[in-house]
Structures are given as structure tokens and as C-alpha cells.
Amino acid sequence: MKIAVIGNSAAAISGVEAFRKYDQKSAITVISHEKYPSYSRVLLPYLLLKRTDLNQIPYRSARFYDQLNIKTFLGRSVVAMDIPKKCLCLDSGQEIPFDKLLISSGSSPVKPPVPGLDDEDIGHLWTIEDMVRIDRLFREKKHLLLVGGGVISLMLAWVALQRDIRVTIIELLPHIMPQILDRKAARLLEAEIRRTGTRVLTGTVIERIEKTPKGHYLVCPANQSSFHVDMVIVAAGVQPNVRFVDTNLIDTDRGILVNDKMETCIPDIYAAGDVAQGPSAFGDPHTTGALWTTAVEHGKIAGANMAGTEAHYQGSLRDQVSEFFHVTVASIGILRESAHVVAKVYFDSRRKLYMKLLWDGDVPVGGIMLGHPEDVSCFGVLRSHILRKKALPNVEILLTSPMRPPTPSIYTESHENLTKKRIKGKTDENHFN
């Protein structure tokens, strides 16, 4: 049997590993448009921080492909798929036949339709090449504009500040991290960010960006004064990589629609990771989520089923944890109230802890947290109750202070130093203190 895998990141790797548990003989071919062996994309900001190097970010060892008897086509892209012939067409002109196919092609960052934002020198942080380019800019430039107020943008802002770069963040929606945080939590986080001298403009439309003869950028927000920066990075969302997919035969929405076995509507073709729309833990048949943990879960289910072992996905919880500006931000499950879901907020200014739990009756279904690294440990308990749909009568289990004193993270000292030397100006009064 011939197995073809499009992609080489979390979903692809967990997919071939799961497949090899049950089938050690079938031929596996992995195709990736990136020329590098699989690596952890989430570590790219740490490279910019000089906390790690390229030798430490591989997702698997250099011998991984040989050990699992995998043939690779790295630096090659799939440009078309012939489903009746069960064949993939590469940009090199080669054809890769398959009996079963896993589409784990991931996602790519997008640029909002702002005049001037399509300049070739305005990019993203998504690949190793992006990281190398940004590292060079950080050595040469002094003022960064980040378009978007999500996780990647805030991580980049944090890194840039530690490399003595001024930062302005512009978010179109009313507050930062709009897909995760509520307004109260976002305002608390924004206050911590502004303490470092970072400029945060929320609810702001960029009318246009103009490149000057000297290579700087004039940023023109609506109803606000224009200002200059000397570099721009966009972190305003991603879209699934489905350009090569025959949408006349494979059902798609935003991504590729799959069932709880990661099967598409075509027999022997599976999809996993950012490119797939699969079940959620709350009964939604098709949801997307560009999360590493979800991609790994998808891949395991797809690989097992491709090998002939029946496995079913419980559904994504969309849980994630991030840390920047000396604040740990965590979310899990349902994050919005509805007819059946109500929210309760727990706030301790002394501990700098904000927690919003969402409930369906006495069963937790989601949560948001801002606090210290130790505080997020309670989400293990919360996750268990959400998955088992089990009542949580004693909320104090989640709110109890950690038994040990807070341990400074790798960011803590840098944050305090930045706060002390922050750019002069007013700070937001709506903060933890």
C-alpha cells in the first residue's frame, strides 16, 4: 500500500507515527513545501529571543524519516491532485501515486485588504525564512508596527521590546486577543502591555500604509494622526492551505470537512490539522482551530484509521496557553455565553488572577485565565470535567493558591526591566492593582 502525506508539521508527523504503530511495511511519502525537516513553529519567537537555536527546534530527530522508512520530498509543493487516478502532481512535474492520502498541509498567514500592506517587505512570522528575515530587521530597525492583536502579534511585541525596539500594535476589533479574551480580561492585559511603553491601538482601522523613499512606512489610521515606523509585520489570522484541493470532489468550507475518523467525503482521503474542519468536543460537526495540540490529536486519529484500526475523535477543546508581558494567558473550550451557557468571573487583584468560567448548569464548558504560570495548572482539572461533562460543585479547587511560591518564568526579569525603563507617558488605570 502507498501512503502519501501532504505536510510535514504536527498533524503529518503524528499521523505517520500512528500509522507506523499498526503498519510497518507500507510505503510512506511525505511532501512539504518547506525544505527543512519537521520543526516546532511555536519556537520561532524563542529563536528571535536568542533563547534557543536552529539545532534545538526540530520536532523529531534527524533520523526520524529513516527510522520510520519515510521517503521525503522537501521543498516541493503539491499543485494539483488527480483523485480518480489517485495521484498528486508536484511543482517539479513529478507525480506521486497513492492508495491512501493524508492532507495535512496546514495554514498560511493572511494580509488584510489595506492599501500598501501588500508591499513585498511586509511579511509575517510563520517559517524559518520569516524568522531569519525578522532577526535581520530587528538588528537594523527601531520601530515596529504589528498589524493584529492576537497571540503571535503579542509574542512578537514582547520579543521586539527585549531587543530594544519600539512597538505599536493595531487591532481592528475593540480589544486585543478578540478570539480568546473577553473585554475585561483584554483590558487587564492591555494595561500590562502599556506599562512597557508599547502603544496599543484597538478598534482601529488602517486606511493605508505608504512606503517612503527611505524605506520607512507612513501608517494612516482612520480618525487618528498618521505616524512613521520602519518595519511592519502582519499577524492578523491564517487560512487553510487548500489551493491544490479539487473542491468539486472534496467537500470544503473554510477548510476540508472531515468526520470523527478524519475522513473526507472521498474514500481513502483524510485531512488533519489546520487544514481540516473536524468535530468539537461540544457536538459541532465542523470547526477549525490553528492549534498545535489539535493538529497532533487529528493526526493520531487519521493515522490509525489509515492503517485500518478504527479510531474516533472526541472533538477539539481548543485549549491553549501563552505567555508574554509577564502574564500567562490560558483558554479552553467554549469562550462565549449563549442561551445555555452562563459565565462567572473570579478576580483577585492581589494575586493578579482573573478567571472567567463558563457553565452549562453545574457542568463547566470553558474558561479564560490571566495570571501566573502556576495558576494555569488548575486547567488540568477543568479540562477533565469538560471532557467528561462532569459537574464541578467546588470552584475553590480551581481558585486555591498554588502551594509553592511563584517561580519566575524566563520572561519575568525582562518584563520588570522593561517596565522600569518604559517610555514616558500615561498608563492605563484599569490594571490589576
N, C-alpha and C positions, 0 to 999 in steps of 0.2 A: 504494500500500500504506500502511496506517495502522499505526504503531508506537506502543504505549503502554508507558511505563516507570513503575513504582511505586517511588518513592525518588529521592533527589537527592544521594547521597553517593558514595563511591569507586566502588562497583560500577556504579551508574547512570551516572555521568559517563564512566567508561572504556568502558562498554557503548555509549553513544551515539556516542562518539568513534570507536570501532572500526567501528560500523555506518556512519557517515558516510564512512569511507575507501572503502567499496565502493558506497554508495548515497547519492547527494546529493539525490535527488528525493522520496523517500517522506516523508510527514508524520510527525513525531515529537511526542508529547505526554508531558511529564514531570509527575507528580503527587507532591507531597510534603506531609506534614502540618506541616512547619516552614515558616514564612513567609519564611525567608532563602534567598538563593541559596546554592549549594553552598559549604560551608566545611570546613576541616580540624578535625575534632573533637579530634584529638590535640593541638592547640594551645591548647585551653581552659585547661589549667593555667598556660600561659605568660601568658595574659591576667590571671590571678589574681596572677601574679608581677610584673605590670606590665612584662614584657619585650617585649610587643607590644601591639597594639590591634586593635579590630574591623576596621579598614581593611586589616590585614595577614593576616587568616586566611582570606579567600576561597580556595577550591580552584581556581577558574578566574576569569577576569576578568569584569567586569560585562557585557561584550559577548558573552560565550560563547554564550548561548542564541540571540541574534540571528544570530551568525556561523554557527551550525550549523542555523539555521532550526528552532528548537525552540519549541513552544508550552508554556507552563508553567501549572500550577495549584498555586501555592504557598499554604500554609496550609489545604490541603484534604486530607481523608483518604478512602481507599477503604474503604467499609463493607461492600461485597459485590461478588462477581463472578459474572456470568451466563456460564458457559463455553459452553453451546450457542449463545447469541446473540452470543458474543464481545463482551461489553460490561462495563464497570466502572461501579459505582454509587458516587457520591461523597456525602459528608455534606451537601453543598449541594443534593442532589437531581438534580444533573446526571448524565448518562450519557455515558461516553467509549467509543466503539466502537473495536475494534482488529482487525487481521489477525494481528499477532504481538504478544506481550506479554513484557516482562521484569519479573519480580518481584524487586526489589532493595530491599525495604522495611526491611532492616537488623534491628536488635535493640533491645531496651529493658532497662534495669536492673530487677532484681527485689529484693524485700524478703523476708528470711527470715520464717517464721511465728512471730515473737516478739511477745507481748502488749505493746502500746504502740508498736511500731515503725511502725504504720500511721498515726501522727499526721501530719496534713497539713503540719506544719512540718519534718518529717524527710524529706529528699529525697536526690538523687543529683547527680553532676556528669556530665551527658550532653548537654545542649543549651546554647545561648547563654543562654536564660532561666535555666537552672540556674546558670550561671556568674555572671550578674548578681546572682542571689539570694545566692549564697555570698559574693560580693565584699562585699555589704552586711553579711552576718553577720560576716565577718572584721573589719569595721570596728567592730562593736558588741560582739562576744563575746570571751571569753578562754580557754575550754577546750573543745576539740573531741573528740568521740568518733567514731572511724571504725569502722564495722562491716564487717569483711572485711580480709584481708591481702594482696590482690592488687596488680597494677600501679597501677591507678587510685587505690587507697587510699594506697599508699606515695607516689605523686606528690603527692596532696593533703596528706599529712602533711608532706612536705618544703616545700610551698608555705606551709602554715599556720605552720610553725616560723619561716620567714623573715618572717612578718608578726606575730611575737611572740605566737603563740597556743600554749598548752599542748596537747599531743596525747596521746590514748590510743588505741591500736589493739587491737581484739579480733578474733581469728581462731578460728573453731570448730575447725579441724584442728590437728594438732600443731605446725606451723610455718608461717611466712608464705610467700606465693607457692607454695602447695602444688601447683598445676598445672604449675609450671615447675622449681622448685628441689628438690634432694634435701635431706635433713636437715642434712648438713654445710654445704652452701652457705648454706642458710637461717640457720643459727646464726651464721655469719660475718657475714651481712648484718644480722641482728638486733643483733649486738654493735655494729656501726657506728651503727645507728639509736639504740640506747640511749645511746650516747656523747653524743647531743644532748639527753638528758633526756627523750626520748619514752618513754612507758610502753607496752610490748608484752605483751599477754596472749594466749598461744597455747593451744590445746586448751581453750578456754573457752566455755562455754555461757551465753548471756544468758537468764536466766529471765523477766525482764520489764523494761520501761522505763516509769517513771511520770513524767508531766509535773506539775510543781509549780505552785501558784497564781501564782508569779512568772515562769513560763515557762521554768524550768530543767528538767533531767531527772535523775531518780534512776535510776541504772543498777544492776541487781541481777544480778550473775553468780552462777552456781551455785558453791557451796562457797568463796566469797570474799566479802570485805566489799563492801557497796554503796558507791557514790561518786556525786558530782554532776558534771554537765557542763552547759554552757549552749547547746550545739548538737550535733546528731547528723547525720552523713552516712553513707549506706549505699553500699558498693561491694562487693557480695557476689555478683557474677555478672550475666549477662544471659540473655535468652531471645529467640529469633527472633520477629519480628513476623509471625504467621501468622493472626491473628484473623479476617481477612476471607477467608481461603482456603477454598474448598469442598473439604474433606478427604474427601468422598465420591467425588470425581472425581480429585483430585490426591494422589498418594502422599506422605505425610509421615511423619516420625519425630519427632525433635526439631525439625527444620526441614523444608524441601522437598527431597525426594530428586531428584537430578539425575545424569545420566551425564557422560562426559568431554567432551560438547559443551554442557554446561549445560542440556540439555533435560530437562523434566519428563516424566512419563508421558503428557501431553497434547500432541499436535502443535501447534507454533507457540507454545507457552508455555515460557518459560525462567526460570531463577532463578539469582541470583548474590549473592555477599557473605555477610553474617552469617546471612541467612535460608535459605541453601542448604546442603545436605549433599552435598558432592561428593567426588570421588576424592582420595586422598592419594598422595604420591609412593612409598609403600611397598605399594601394591596394595589398600589398604582402599577399598571402593567408595563408602562414605558416611561422611564425617567433617565435623564442624563446627569453626569457628575464627573468633572475632570479631577478626580481624586486618585492618588496612588493606591490607597487601600482598596478602593472599589475595583480598580483595574486588576489588582492581584487576585481578588475574590472572583471576578469574572473569568480570568484566565484559568484558574484552577477548575472551575466548573466546565468550561469549554473543553479543556484538555482531557479531562476524564471522560466526557461524553464522546469526544472524537475517537477515543481508544476503545469505545464500546461498553464502558461502565456507566450506568445510569446515575447521574448526579443532578440535584436540583438546587437552585439558588434561593436562599431565604429572602433575598432582597437587600438592596443597599440601604444603609442607615445614614449615609453622607456625613460621617463623622470626621472631624479634622482638628488638629491642634497646631497653632502657630505662635511664634514668639518674636516680638520686636518692641523697641522702646521700653524695655523693662516690664512688659506686660505679656502674660500668657493669655491667648485667646483660644477658646475651645467652643465647638458646637457639635451637636449631634441630633439626628432625627428631624422631626417637624419643628420648624422655627417660626411659624406664623399661626396666629389664632384663627379659629373658624367657628362654625355653628356648634361643633362637638369638642373643640379644643380651647381650653382656657389657660391663661398664663398667670403665674405668681412670681413676684420679684422679691429677691432676698439681697439686701445691700448692707455691707459692713464697711464703713469708711475707714475705721481703724485698721482693719486687715487689708484694705484696698481690694475687697472682694465684691464682685457683682455677679449674681446668678439669677437667671430667668429660667424657670422650669415650665414646661407646657404639659398639660394634663388632659386626658380623656377619662373623666370620672376620677377615680383614685389611682389610675394607671399612668405613669409618666410616658410621654411620647416624644419628648425632645427637650433640649436645653441649650442655653448660651452661658458662657462664663468668661469673666475677665478677672484675672488675679495673678498669683504667683505660680511657678512651676509645680509646687507641691499640691496646690489646690485642685489641679486637674485630675489627680488620682481618683477623686470621687466619681469621675465619669465612667470608671470601670463598673462600679455598682449600677450607675444609671443605665449603661448600655445593656447590662444583663436583664434588668427589669423591663426595658423597652422591648428587647428581642423576645422575652418570654411572656410579654403582655401581663406582667405580674404587678399587683398593687404595691405601692411604696408608702405605707402608713406613717413611717417615721422619717420625715425630711431631715432631721438632725443628723442622720447617718451621712448625708452629703455635706452638711454645713459645719461639721465638727472641725475644729482647727487641727492642722497636722500635728502629730505627736513630736516631731523633730522640728528644730528651728529652721526657717527658710534657708536653703542652700543657694548662694549666688550662682546665677547661670553665667554662661560665657559672655552674656551681654551686659550684666549688671554694672560692672565697674565702668564700662564705656559710657553707659547711659548717664551715670552720675557725673562723669567728667563733662559730657556734652551739656548737661543741664546747668552746670556751674558756669560754663563759658558761652551760654546761649546768646544769640543775637538779641540786642536790646529791643524791648517792645512789650506791649501788654500781653498777658497770658489769659487764657480762658478761665473764668472764675468757676465754671461748672466742672470741677475736677474731684478727685477722690477725697481730698482733705476738707 
